[in-house]
Amino acid sequence: MKKALVLSMVLLVAVSALAVFAGQESSKMVLKPGDEVYACQCGDSCPCQMMSRHAGKCGCGKEMVKAKVKSVDKDTAVLVFGEREQTFKTVGKYACACKGCDCNSISQTPAKCTCGVDMVEVK
């Protein structure tokens, strides 16, 4: 009986750790130079800094614009919109909550992801 209880506790801890790890992974957009993404082009003063693999609206309500990744650092990426560059965080405070969706939407403020589902706060 004691063995079963210990085994159950170990299994519960392992599953919980995997759930936390999966949640953290979904809040990071993995990019490399040359990738194309959609992003909020409102400028440095806009707090949403939303990015997605698909077109849609930013958290601030404007249409996202296709951008090309110029460079990538640990937790940031420089995106190019025509002649203009802007640095975006690649780890969102909010992320798409879909299962099996490939929009990979992240934002620094609450928003709907480009597939239409409310983003969830990443903890």
Summary of the structure (lengths in Angstrom):
residues: 123
radius of gyration: 17.3
end to end distance: 35.1
largest distance: 67.6
contacts: 364
relative contact order: 0.20
helix: 20%
strand: 31%
